[in-house]
Amino acid sequence: MPSKHQQVTVFYFDDNDLQLKHHIGNYRCSDSGRVVLPNAFKEDKQVIAVCEGKVDILNKIGDRLTSAHFFPSDSIQALSY
C-alpha cells in the first residue's frame, strides 16, 4: 500500500538566527496520520508548528525589524553584532 503524503506549512527557527521562517512541502504521513518530517529537514531547526496545507502568511514576527520602512538602513547595521 503506498504511503499517504500531505502538503504542510512548517514554521521554524533556524539555529543560526532568531527570524521565524516557514517552508511549504509534501511529506509522508505515519500510520497514525501524523506528518513525518525528515531528519535532514529538522537538522539545525527548532520546529514551532506544522500546519495543514499552504498557509498564506500576511505578517510574522521579525518582519518589521528587517523592513526598510521601520528603521533607516544605517540603524539596521547598528543592530548587527
Wavefront OBJ file of the C-alpha trace (Angstrom):
o trace
v 0.000 0.000 0.000
v 1.515 3.380 -0.987
v 2.174 5.802 1.843
v -0.024 8.870 2.140
v 1.535 12.311 1.688
v 0.218 15.671 2.828
v 1.071 19.253 1.932
v 2.005 21.239 5.035
v 3.467 24.563 6.068
v 6.200 24.206 8.683
v 7.104 27.149 10.922
v 10.555 27.011 12.468
v 13.513 28.892 13.877
v 16.885 28.257 12.294
v 19.602 27.589 14.885
v 21.700 30.373 13.301
v 19.266 33.285 13.844
v 16.026 34.311 15.544
v 13.911 35.083 12.469
v 10.755 32.991 12.213
v 10.859 31.064 8.925
v 8.465 28.796 7.068
v 8.611 26.063 4.443
v 5.840 24.523 2.330
v 6.309 20.895 1.326
v 4.724 17.486 0.819
v 5.665 14.910 3.436
v 4.800 11.326 4.241
v 2.211 10.587 6.927
v 2.641 7.859 9.513
v 0.021 5.130 10.018
v -1.474 7.280 12.785
v -1.854 10.224 10.380
v 0.939 12.419 11.717
v 3.213 14.137 9.193
v 6.768 12.796 9.320
v 9.409 15.470 8.714
v 12.720 14.030 7.510
v 15.634 14.266 9.945
v 17.645 16.126 7.291
v 14.967 18.854 7.228
v 14.808 19.115 11.036
v 18.591 19.380 11.385
v 19.642 22.774 12.816
v 16.000 23.868 13.216
v 13.516 24.257 16.050
v 10.121 23.328 14.591
v 7.370 25.526 16.051
v 4.293 24.292 14.177
v 3.186 22.056 11.311
v 0.027 23.372 9.630
v -2.157 21.556 7.125
v -1.884 22.868 3.572
v -0.324 26.038 2.220
v -0.666 28.852 4.736
v -0.741 32.384 3.314
v 1.317 34.448 5.758
v 0.383 38.115 5.899
v 2.809 39.163 8.651
v 5.130 37.378 11.015
v 7.328 38.296 13.944
v 10.540 39.979 12.853
v 9.210 41.333 9.539
v 9.281 44.930 10.739
v 12.786 44.642 12.131
v 14.150 43.940 8.663
v 11.824 46.367 6.854
v 13.443 49.471 5.354
v 10.315 51.411 6.376
v 10.689 50.592 10.063
v 14.343 51.548 10.547
v 16.640 53.621 8.380
v 19.188 51.298 6.750
v 22.032 52.627 8.915
v 20.049 51.708 12.061
v 19.811 48.086 10.897
v 23.600 47.985 10.638
v 23.831 49.293 14.201
v 21.681 46.374 15.383
v 24.090 43.821 13.920
v 26.648 42.330 16.282
l 1 2 3 4 5 6 7 8 9 10 11 12 13 14 15 16 17 18 19 20 21 22 23 24 25 26 27 28 29 30 31 32 33 34 35 36 37 38 39 40 41 42 43 44 45 46 47 48 49 50 51 52 53 54 55 56 57 58 59 60 61 62 63 64 65 66 67 68 69 70 71 72 73 74 75 76 77 78 79 80 81
